Amino acid sequence: MDMFIMGLCFTFFCLAITAAAFAAATRPRASQAAAQPELRAIEATPTRFFADRAKPPLPTPIAVPIEVLLQQIENHVRLEQAAAESFVAYPSHALLHSKTTSPFVN
């Protein structure tokens, strides 16, 4: 019973310290009231932090024919099907965790 009461007292002590720290952190400071006019003056002027720098040129998109993309996808599907068939034929831990030879990574 004594340990339970000590634990309960310790819990209330920690709760009181936490509440005091939270109250101190959320209370407005007296020095902050004096600094507010300066902050308002700074906020009134528009800032242009990154405006002086030139924007980097956008890369031109590379036009790839749709046939090339379809051929790459078909090749990927064939490789994945071959890997699945070889695993079904001879299941092993090495085949399950081996990397694919396809350039596309799942």
N, C-alpha and C positions, 0 to 999 in steps of 0.2 A: 504494500500500500504506500509505503514511503517513497519508493521509486516512481510510482505513478504520480504522486503529488509533486515530486521534484521535476519530472518530465513535463507536467502540466504548467508548473511555474516557469520553467525554462522556455516553454512554447509561448506563454504570454509575454515574457520578457523580450523574446525575439520579435514578436508581433509588435510590441510597443516601439522597439528600436526601428523596425521597418516603417511603421506609421509616421514616426518623427522624421525619418529620412525622406519619405515621400512628401510630407508636408513642407519640409524645407526646400525640396527640389521644385515644387510646383508654386511656391509663394513668389509673387513678383518682388524683385529687388528694388531698393531705394535708388541705387545707382543707375538702374535701367531707366527710371523715369527721366533722369537728367540727360541720358543719351538719346532718347527718342526724338527730339527735334533734329539732331544731326542725322539720324537715320532717315527721317522723312525728307530732309533736304537731299540726301543722296538718292533716295528712291524717286524723287521728282525728276531728276535728270535721266534721260534715256541712256542706257548703257549699250555699247556696241563692242562687246569683247572680241568676237570673232569676225566682225564686219570688215576689218582692214585687210584681212588675209584673202588671197585669191582662192576661189574654189578650184579644187583639182578637176581636171577634165575627166569626163565620164568615158569609160572605155567603150569603144564601138562594139556592138554585139556582133558576134561571129555568126554568119548565116550558114547553118549546117543543113544540108538537104534532108528531108524527112526519110528518104530511103536509107540513108546511112544510120539514122537513129533507130529505125525499125530493124535493120540488120543487126545492130548491136544488141538490141533487146532480144531478138530471136536467138542470137548466139548465147546470151546469158541464160535464157530459159533452157536451151539445149544442155548447157553445162550443168545447170542445177538438176535437171531431170536425170542426167547421167550419174551425177553424184548420189541422188536419191536411189536410183536403181542399183548401183553398186553397194550401197549400204543395206538395202533390202536383201540382196543376194548374199552378202557376207557381212553381217552386222558386227562391228567391233568398236571398241572405245576410241581407237585412233582415227577411224573413219568418221566417227560422230563429231569429233572435235578438230578435224583437220580444216585448214583454210581452203576456200574455194579458189579455183583458177580464173574465175570470172573477174573482169576489171570492176564490175559493180559489187559493192560490199553491202550485204544486208545488215 
